[in-house]
């Protein structure tokens, strides 16, 4: 349920044009939540916002440029075992990878992260998360996931060009308000985000945070929906500009 929740929210936001983007989201958010206190007291209201945004999203039948395939990217590893790719959006470019990790790998990620978990509230009471921890690629399973991410994205995800895998566990009511991932660091901005759903879905989603000219893409505003039952596990991999010079080249068109 958490995958559908996040994907619906993201896909609905992605379809809005930049001109009406903020006005539309701001209006719906204000209309549905009726104030911050209500939102925290009744997370079910968040699904009203999601439903209303999702109703405007075109289906794959309405847009034939959105499709599913077995993706190899020319990588020998993927030729043997192709990735199950679903294109969710073209602008911004958003991809869902089904069955990206195995259930065993998901349990290994949880097991490795739990001893180092630190309870945190990110950015004030607007964003509530239970715990988070970073896992290094020196762990065998994390090294395999980093290699798999590199194969499907074609990007250099090794540290420092990619941040360590951040594992987050959200409990009941845990959520993250709409935000952007792009942020300038010592190794350049976060050019892309790769998020793995470590819960039952074992899928992953990828999107570009920046335009080819290096400017942040305002259409990548996204959020984590409130958890209503059980908990939610995700693992984030943020990939930086530096180290991608020959794999994700900039364009000669300053407007792209």
LINCORUR-V89364 format. One record per helix or strand. SS is the DSSP state (hx for helix, st for strand). FROM is the first residue (numbers start at 0). TO is the last residue. If there is no record, write none. Layout:
{{SS:FROM:TO} {SS:FROM:TO}}
This chain:
{{hx:1:14} {hx:17:32} {hx:35:40} {hx:44:53} {st:67:70} {hx:75:79} {st:82:89} {st:92:97} {hx:102:113} {st:117:120} {st:127:134} {hx:139:152} {st:161:161} {st:164:169} {st:174:178} {st:184:184} {st:187:187} {st:189:196} {st:203:207} {st:209:209} {st:215:215} {hx:217:219} {st:221:223} {st:231:239}}
